[in-house]
């Protein structure tokens, strides 16, 4: 995911958020405040524990989320925060939205590796109980259209790896955990 064009101070050229951060950019990237200042007033800050996606509470540990309707991909990440394009993900199924968020959150824990971020999202979906077989097929339909690039394998390959991982988790009795709804939630998408 994370195909963000950012013109960040210190970056020699505009580039992808994760590529900039994890592939030759600074070790820390921008702070969330610096990013918000750079992208302008259309973006909004959502404190950790305050985001819901279609009525489901989500979090990425203690990391906040920036909703940026001008981001050029569905989502992205800099160390310390997740970015979602609130306009671009509108209309996607709930499980695809949760996959995108979880994939970008995964970069906080696994670094730039796109496949590892995919697998993080699948593990999270099984563990938290929002991913079922139909949801995985929705994710695969979404991701299979992507051709891939220097850091992203082609979508069909990513889907194959996610299906295999999902099968291993389900056959292995993947644990489910619930997430407690936050008290002050910013909602992304229709509440169910």
Buried (B, 14 or more C-beta within 10 A) or exposed (E): BBBBBBEBEEBEEEBBBBBBBBEEBBEEBBEBEEBBEEBEEEBEBBEBBBBBBBBBBBBBEEBBBBBBBBBBBBBBBBBBBBBBBBBBBEEBBBBBBBBBBBBBBBBBEBEBBBBBBBBBBBBBBBBBBBBBEEBBEBBBEBBBEBEEEEBBBBBBBBBBBBBEBBEBBBEEEBEEEEBEEBEEBBBBBEEE
